Structure formats: structure tokens, C-alpha cells
Amino acid sequence: MDSVAVSLSIPAGVDRMLVAGPSDSLLRAAESATSAALVLRGDMLKISGEPGDVELLAHVFSEVFERAGRGEALCGEDIDRLVTSGRSSGIDGGIYLDDTILMVKGKALRPKTEGQRRYLRSVREHTMTFCLGPAGTGKTYLAMAMAVAALRSRDVGRIVLTRPVVEAGENLGFLPGTLEEKVDPYVRPLYDALFDLEDSKRVHELVDRGVIEIAPLAYMRGRTLNDAFVIVDEAQNTTPGQMKMLLTRLGFNSKFVITGDASQRDLPGGLSGLAEAERVLRGIDDIAFVHLDRTDVVRHRLVGQIVEAYDAYDAKRKERGNGRTHQ
């Protein structure tokens, strides 16, 4: 295939270092992810190689220019994600991940993959969204960010965060301390996300005022959750009964986001409430199911490779098991 080349001009006022990265790390990341070659001279970026890769990187670096213009410092993994997203969705499929969720410490928080973008869109357009995917895909973090954004804009009056406490068998009454002290070890990831998105002093103030409530799933029984953004984490560990109980807590002017990872199920025996919910509720208007995969992992790149390796191992083990069954 014939080689082609394009030259992109870095817009005036955009820091060249933010475009190239330290020691040209963003350019090298783009070269590693494609067969193209990139050369930056002055304010001109030349991209040469196969037509498909050149077109893809032209779109990727147009996005890089825009984000560099806002002062954002990207890394090599950001380039990898933009390239992967562009390939999986097509150039016209939304490689420009512009959907800002909220500003955090002066920086725009937005989805980093096409899958995350679909997730964001589903939450905005539906009253209830289920998001299923492996660790590191941002299921809980993005849900938390959307909840904080809704609270800031006064679309809701409070945030309710809950998860099943399988490790304690939901019998927290036998544990020492206040409810917050009992629940804290189990909901620490939710707190971590909150402290990342909001000032810790404000988080404690909102918790004390009841504007943010963090409680185990068992404490949702008998309630109606009005004017709330409700996040259910680790939903793969709910029983079908718990899931039905939880979903029927939905009140007026509320939004539910339910997240889970079928591969990290701790519930002993029986069908997961999350798996059953997808079978029962798929097709109902205003309920969405979003599936994320390893291409949406936004932690260290090794996390994506680890997820892929375990998926392949589980598939082979299931195949061997089916082979023995048919013998």
C-alpha cells in the first residue's frame, strides 16, 4: 500500500511540549500503536505511513491539540486509548471524547474511551442504567462523577451510595462501632472516588448533613428514594431478591446507576441478581444496559492485559469442561 503524509499545524498559543509530551513520549506512543512515523519540527507535526493510520492519527492529534490548548497534559496511555477508540468506533464514530462531566481541580473530567462515552450518554438519557465490565473500566468512578455533577447542578438533592456487604453476611449489627465505622471498610472505594472529586472537608460536611449517604444494601429495605442519584456498586454480589428490592426503591426525580463485574462475584451459589436483572429487564424503556470491556480499562496498561489473560483462561477452562460433559 502506498505511503501518504499529512502535516498538521499546532494552533497558536498551544504549548508544543503538551503536544509532544516529555522526550516526545506522545509521538513515540502513537508510533508504537500504529505503523506511522511522526516528526515535530517547530509548530508543524508531520504524520506519514499507511493511509488508514495517517487519517486516524490526524484525528487523534487534532484532539490532542484541543486538549493541550486547555492545558491538559496527556500521557502515552491516553494516546493508546484514543487510537484504540478510533479503531473500534471508526473515525466518524466519536473519537472526540468531549463530553465533560464536571471540572475537578481546574481540569475537565470526561470519558476516555468510546465505551465510557456510551455509558455517560446512557446515564444522561435513562432513569436507570446498568454498567457491567471488568476492573479498571471506570464504572464506579464515572458514576460517582455524574452523581457529583448532578448534585452541583441541583438536578438532585442528594446522593445515595450502596453495595451488598457479602463479607459480613449483611449482619452488621454484630460488628462494633457506629454504622459509618462498620460500613467504612466495605465502601472505601466509594469514599476514595468522592475524595478525588470533591474537597475532603466538603465531603465530610455533606455526609454529616445527610446529603451524601453511604449505607449497605440491607439498609435500603422499606425506603423510597426520591430526588436522589443512587449508585449501587458491586451489584454482581446481590441476590435476585435483593436486586428486586433495591430497584423498587426508585422514587420521583431520581436516577439509578448499577455497576458490577460478573468475573468478581463473591456470592456463594445461585444466580446473581445482576445477571437475572439483565434477563428480566432488557427491553424496558428508560432502562439501559452498557457493557464495557478490556478496551475501556483506564488503569495501568497491564491491567487490560491481565483482564484479557484471565478471560482467555476462563474461556479455555469452560471449553475443557464442556468437552468432558459431552464425552
N, C-alpha and C positions, 0 to 999 in steps of 0.2 A: 504494500500500500504506500502511495506517495506521501512524503512528509510535507506538512504545512507549518506555517508560523504566523503568529499574531503578536502585535506589540500593544501593550496597554499603558496608558499614561496615568501615573499616580496623581490624583487630584491635588490642586494647590492647597496647602495647609495640612495635608496628611503626612504624618511622621513616617519617613522611609523605613526607620527601624521597626515600626509596628507592622509594616507590610512584610518585611523580610524575616523578622524575628532575630534573636541573638545568634550571631555567626551564621546568618541566612538559614536558620533552622526550619522556617516555614517553607522556604523554597525546596530544601532538601526533602522535607516530608512529602511535598507534592510530587517530587520526582520518584520517591520510593513507592508512592501509591499508584503511579501511572508509568507509562513509558516515555513521557515527555521530558524535555530539558528546559530549565528556566534560568535566565540570566537577567540580573538587575543592574542597569547602568544609569546613574543619575536618577531621573524620575520616570524612566521607561523600563517596563518589565516585558521581556521577550519570552514567549512560550512557543516551543517548536516540538513537533512529533506527529503521531498519527492524528488524523482529523478529529476523531471522537474524543481523544484525551485532551487535545488542544481546546476544543469547544467547552468541554467540561471544566477545565482549569480556568478558562476565561471567565466563566460564570462564578467559579469558586473565588477567584481573586477580585472580582467585582464586589462580592460580598465582603471579602477581607478589607478592601479599600473603604467600604462604607463603615465597617465596624472600627477600623483604625481611625477613621475620621471622628469617631465618638470617643476616642482614647482607649479603646479596648485592646488589651494585649493578649493575642491568641497564642496557642502552643501547637506543637506538631500533631497532637491528638485531635485538636479542633479541625485541622486540615483533613486528617483521616476521616473524621465523621462527615465533613462536608462532601468529600469525594464519594464516600460510601452512600450517603443520602442521595447525591446526584445520580449515581449509577442505578440505585434501586428504584427511584421515582421518576427518572427521566429529567432532562434539562428543564422541561416546562412544568414538571410536577411539583415545584415548590422547593427548590434548593435554597431560596432566600428565606431563612428562618427568622422573619422579622417580628413575629408575634410576641411583643414584650408583655410579660406577665405583671411585673412590678419592678420598681427601682430598689436596689439593695445597696446601701452604702455608696450611692452615686453611680452604680453600674446597672445596666439593664439586664434583667433576668429573662431569658427566653429559651424556648425549646432548642435542643442542639441536633436533633435528628428528625427525619420525616415522621417516624413513628410517634415521637413525642409531640410533634405538631398535630397529628391526628388526635392524640389524647387530649391536648389542650382544646382543640375545636369541639370534641365530643362533650367535654365538661361544660363548655360555654353554651352548647346548643341543647343539652339534655338535662332533665332534672336528676337523673340517676345514671352514673357511669361506672362500669366495672372495668378495671385495668388489670390484665394478667401478664406477667412477664418475669424473667429471671432477675436475680440480684444485680443492682447497678444500673438499671434502666431508668431510674428516676421516678418510679411510680409514686412513692410516698412523698418525696421532696417536692415534685411538681404539684401534687395535690395540696400540700401544705402552702406552697407559694400562691396557688389560686385562692385558697381559703383566706390567707392574709390579705390578698388584693381585694377580695370581696368585702372583708371587714373594713379595710381602709376606705373603700368607696361607699360604705354603708349599704351595700346590697343585702347584707345580712347583719343581724345584731350580735351574733356570737359564733364561735367555732367549737364544735364538739369532736373530740378525738377519742377513738375507742379501738380496742383489739381484744380478741379472746386470750385469756391467760391460761393456756393449756398446762404450762409448767406447774401451776399451783392448783390445778383442777378447778379453777374459778372459786375455790373456797378460801377467799382472802380473809374472812372473819377470824380464822385461826392464827393468822400471822400477826406479829406485834407491830405497834405503831399506828399512826393515823392512816386514813385511806390513801392520801398522797404518798406517804412513806411506803406503804405496801405496794402500790402500783408502780412507783418510780422505776424500779429495775426493769420492768416489762415494757414500759413506754419510753425508755431512754432515747431510742432513735427518733421518736416524735419530738421530744424536747430538743434534741440536737438540731433538727431541722428548724424548729422555731427560733432557737438562739442564733442560728445562721441568718435568718431572715429579718429578725427584729432585735432591737436592743434588749439585752437580758433584763434590765430594770423594768422596761415596759412589759415584757413577757410576764414577769412575776406580778406586776400590778394588774394585768388583765386576768391572770389566773385567780388572784385574790378577789377580784370583783366578780368572778364567775363568767366573764366574757369569753374566756377560753377555759373549757372544761376537758380534763383528761381522765377517763374512767374505763375500767374493764367492761367487757361486753355484758356481763351479768347485771350491771347496774343500769342497763338501758330498758329492762323489762318494765312494762306498765306505763311508760312515758310516751308523750307525743312531742316531737322535736320541731317546733315552729321557728321560723326566722333564723335558721341555723345552716351553717356549712358543716356537714358531718363527714368525717373521714374514718373509714373502717380499714385498719391495717392488718396484715397477716390473715386475711379472710379465708385462706385455704385451711385454716385450723378451726373454722366454725363447723358445727354440725348442721344438717338441714333444718332442724328445729330452731337453732339459734339464728340462722340466716333469715328464716321467715319472720321470726320475732323482731329482728333488727329492721328489716326492710319495711315492716308495717308500723315502725315508729315515725315514718315520714309525715311531717306536718306541712302547713302552708308556708309559702315563701322560703322553702328550704331546698338544699341541694345535697345529694349523697354521692360520695366517691368511695368505691370499694376496691381495695387493691389486694393482690395476692400472687403467690408463686407456687404452682402445683408441685414443683420439684422440691420444695422445702416444707412439705407437710409433716407436722408433728403429731397430728391427731391419730390416736390408735384405732385401727379398724374402721369399717363402714365408709359410706360415701361422704365426701366433703360437701359442706353447704355451698361453697363457691362453685364447684363443678355442677351440682344439681341446679343452682340458680341459673346458670347459663343454658341448661337444657330446658328449663321451665319458662324462663322469661324472655329468651331471644325472640324477637319479632314484635314485642310490645312497644308501641310508640312511646317516646320520651325515655326509653331505657337503652343505653348503648353499651356494647362490649368492645373493648380495644385490646388487641394482643400485641405486646412488644416482644422483641427477640434480641439475639446477641448483637445485631447491628445497632441497637439502641443503647447498648451499655456505654455509660459515660464515666466510668471509673477508670482506673489504670487499664491499659490495653490488655494486660494479662488476664484481667477478669473476664473479658469477652472470650479469650482463648480457653480459659478454664471452663466457662459455661458450655462452649462448643464441645470440648473434650468429654465432659460428663454426659451431654446429650447423646453423643455418638456411642459412648459406653453403655448408657441405658438402652439405646435402641438395639445394640448388639445383644445385650443380655435378654431383652424381651424377645428378640428373634430366636435365640437359642431355646428359650422357654417354650415358645410356640412350636419349635421343631420337635422337642421332646413330647409335647402334648399329642402331636399327630403320629408319633411312632407306634 
